[in-house]
C-alpha cells in the first residue's frame, strides 16, 4: 500500500521520505487546502528527496470554478514546474454546475510538455454525480482521484468510499482516500481494497513570536509540519496488513 504525504516546506518533504513515505504532494499554504508551490520550493525539495514529487496546481483558495485567466495561469505554472522536475500534478477544475470542467482539463493536459501522471484532487468531493465523473476523469487523462468519499473525512464516508471503490475498479482508475487518514482507519481502508492513501502525518509547531507579531491567523502562531513518527507509524501499520 502506497503512502503519499502532503507537505508545504522542504524539511517536511525530507522528514516524510525518511519516515518511509512513497510519494510527496507538494503545495504551498496547506492551511488553505494547498496552493501551487513555487519553483524554488520544488527545486529545494528535489535536491533532497528521491521519491516522486507531485505538485499541486491551484492558483487561489476558494472554489474550483476558474475563469480563463486562472486556467492560463495554472497551465503556465504547470509548464514551469514540469521543466523544473515535477513528477506529476494534482489539480481539479469544476464548471458552474459542479461537474468536471472537461474543456479546461483538456486544455491543461494538452499543454503539458511531458506526459506526467495527474491526480484529480478533492474537488471531486463537490461533484454531484461522482459515479459518472469517474469515467469522465479517466477518459480525460487522470491516473487517480483523491477523495474523502464526499464527507468531511474518510471515517465519516466509509460506505461511500466502498461504493466508489467498486465503481472505480470498473473504470480502471485509482481511487486514493485522503482526509483524516490515520492508524485507526487504514485497516478498514485496506480491507475495502485501496492500494494508495494520502495523509498529512502532521503536528502543530510554534513559530514563536512571529505569530503574534504578524497577526498569524493560525492559533498562537502555530503551523503544521510533518511528523516522522506519524509517518513511520503509518508505514509500520501498512506493512502489517
C-alpha positions in Angstrom: 0.0 0.0 0.0 1.5 3.3 -1.1 1.6 6.4 1.2 1.5 9.9 -0.2 2.3 12.7 2.2 1.3 16.3 1.6 3.8 19.0 2.5 4.4 22.7 2.1 8.0 23.0 3.0 11.3 21.2 2.1 12.1 20.0 5.6 8.7 18.2 5.8 9.4 16.5 2.5 12.7 15.3 3.8 11.1 14.1 7.0 8.3 12.3 5.0 10.8 10.4 2.9 13.0 9.5 5.8 9.9 8.2 7.6 9.1 5.9 4.7 6.6 7.8 2.5 6.4 6.7 -1.1 5.4 10.0 -2.8 5.1 13.7 -1.9 2.3 16.0 -2.8 4.0 19.4 -2.8 1.9 22.5 -2.1 2.1 25.9 -0.6 -0.3 27.2 2.1 -1.7 23.9 3.3 -3.8 25.9 5.8 -5.8 27.0 2.7 -6.2 23.5 1.4 -3.0 23.6 -0.6 -1.9 26.0 -3.4 0.6 25.9 -6.2 4.2 25.7 -4.8 6.9 28.0 -6.1 9.6 26.7 -8.4 12.2 27.5 -5.7 10.4 25.2 -3.3 10.2 22.4 -5.9 14.0 22.7 -6.7 14.9 22.6 -3.0 12.7 19.5 -2.4 14.1 17.7 -5.5 17.6 18.5 -4.2 17.0 16.4 -1.1 14.4 13.7 -1.9 14.4 10.8 -4.3 10.7 9.8 -4.2 8.3 11.2 -6.7 7.1 14.8 -6.1 3.6 15.7 -7.4 2.9 19.4 -7.4 -0.5 20.9 -6.6 -1.8 23.2 -9.3 -4.3 25.6 -7.7 -3.8 29.3 -8.2 -6.0 30.5 -5.3 -8.1 29.4 -2.4 -11.9 29.1 -2.6 -14.0 27.2 -5.1 -12.8 25.2 -8.1 -14.6 27.2 -10.8 -11.9 29.1 -12.7 -12.1 31.7 -15.4 -9.9 31.7 -18.5 -7.1 33.8 -16.9 -6.9 31.5 -13.9 -6.7 28.4 -16.2 -4.0 30.1 -18.2 -2.1 30.9 -15.0 -2.2 27.3 -13.9 -1.2 26.0 -17.3 1.8 28.3 -17.2 2.7 27.2 -13.6 2.4 23.5 -14.7 4.7 24.0 -17.6 7.4 25.7 -15.5 7.1 23.1 -12.7 7.4 20.3 -15.3 10.5 21.9 -16.7 12.0 22.0 -13.2 11.5 18.4 -12.2 7.8 17.9 -11.2 7.0 14.2 -11.4 3.2 14.7 -11.6 0.4 17.1 -10.9 -2.6 17.4 -8.6 -5.5 19.6 -9.8 -9.2 19.8 -10.3 -11.4 22.0 -12.4 -15.2 22.2 -12.0 -17.8 24.1 -14.0 -20.6 26.3 -12.7 -22.8 23.2 -12.2 -20.2 21.5 -10.0 -19.4 19.0 -12.7 -16.0 18.2 -14.2 -14.8 21.1 -16.4 -13.8 18.8 -19.3 -12.8 21.6 -21.6 -10.3 23.2 -19.1 -9.0 19.8 -18.1 -8.3 19.0 -21.8 -6.5 22.4 -22.2 -4.3 21.5 -19.2 -3.4 18.0 -20.4 -2.7 19.2 -24.0 -0.4 22.0 -22.7 1.9 19.8 -20.7 5.4 19.5 -22.2 5.8 16.0 -20.8 3.3 13.1 -20.3 3.1 13.2 -16.5 0.6 11.4 -14.2 -2.1 13.6 -12.8 -4.4 13.3 -9.7 -7.8 14.9 -9.6 -7.9 16.4 -6.1 -10.7 16.8 -3.6 -12.7 19.0 -5.9 -14.1 15.5 -6.6 -15.9 15.7 -3.2 -18.1 18.6 -4.5 -19.2 16.8 -7.7 -22.9 15.9 -7.6 -22.7 12.7 -9.6 -19.4 11.1 -8.6 -20.1 7.8 -10.3 -20.4 9.4 -13.7 -17.4 11.5 -13.0 -15.1 8.5 -12.6 -15.3 7.6 -16.3 -15.0 11.2 -17.4 -11.9 11.7 -15.4 -10.4 8.5 -16.7 -11.1 9.5 -20.3 -9.7 13.0 -20.0 -6.4 11.6 -18.7 -6.3 11.4 -14.9 -4.5 8.5 -13.2 -6.1 8.8 -9.8 -8.6 10.6 -7.7 -8.1 12.0 -4.2 -11.3 11.9 -2.1 -12.8 11.6 1.4 -15.8 9.9 -0.2 -17.7 13.2 -0.1 -17.8 13.7 3.6 -15.6 15.9 5.9 -13.2 13.0 6.4 -12.7 9.3 5.4 -14.0 7.9 8.6 -17.4 9.6 8.1 -17.7 8.3 4.5 -16.6 4.7 4.6 -19.8 3.4 2.9 -19.5 6.0 0.2 -15.8 5.1 -0.3 -16.6 1.4 -0.6 -19.2 2.1 -3.3 -16.9 4.4 -5.1 -14.0 1.9 -4.9 -16.2 -0.7 -6.6 -17.1 1.7 -9.4 -13.5 2.8 -9.8 -12.4 -0.8 -10.4 -14.8 -1.0 -13.3 -13.4 2.2 -14.8 -9.8 1.2 -14.1 -8.8 4.5 -12.3 -7.1 4.6 -8.9 -9.1 6.0 -6.0 -7.0 7.3 -3.2 -8.6 8.1 0.2 -7.4 11.2 1.9 -8.6 13.5 4.7 -8.3 12.2 8.2 -6.4 9.0 7.2 -4.6 7.6 10.3 -3.6 4.4 12.1 -7.1 3.9 13.3 -8.8 3.7 9.9 -6.2 2.3 7.4 -7.0 -1.3 8.2 -10.6 -0.8 7.1 -9.4 1.2 4.0 -7.1 -1.6 3.1 -9.9 -4.2 3.6 -12.0 -2.3 1.1 -9.2 -2.7 -1.4 -7.4 0.6 -1.6 -3.8 0.4 -2.6 -2.9 4.1 -2.1 -3.6 6.5 0.8 -3.0 10.2 1.3 -2.1 11.8 4.7 -0.5 14.9 6.1 1.1 13.0 9.1 1.4 16.4 10.6 1.6 18.1 14.0 1.4 21.7 15.0 4.6 23.5 15.9 5.0 27.0 17.2 6.8 29.8 15.2 7.3 31.7 18.4 6.8 35.5 18.4 6.2 35.7 14.6 2.6 34.5 15.1 1.9 37.5 17.4 4.0 40.0 15.5 2.4 39.4 12.1 -1.1 38.5 13.4 -0.8 35.0 12.1 -4.3 33.5 11.6 -3.3 30.1 12.9 -3.7 29.7 16.7 -0.8 31.1 18.7 1.4 31.4 15.6 1.5 27.7 15.0 1.9 25.9 11.7 1.8 22.3 10.7 4.8 20.2 9.8 5.3 16.5 9.0 6.0 14.3 12.0 8.4 11.5 11.2 6.9 9.3 14.0 3.5 9.6 12.4 4.8 8.6 9.0 6.7 5.7 10.5 3.7 4.5 12.5 1.6 4.5 9.3 4.2 2.7 7.3 4.6 0.1 10.1 0.9 -0.4 10.2 0.7 -0.7 6.5 3.4 -3.3 6.5 1.4 -5.5 8.8 -1.7 -5.5 6.5 
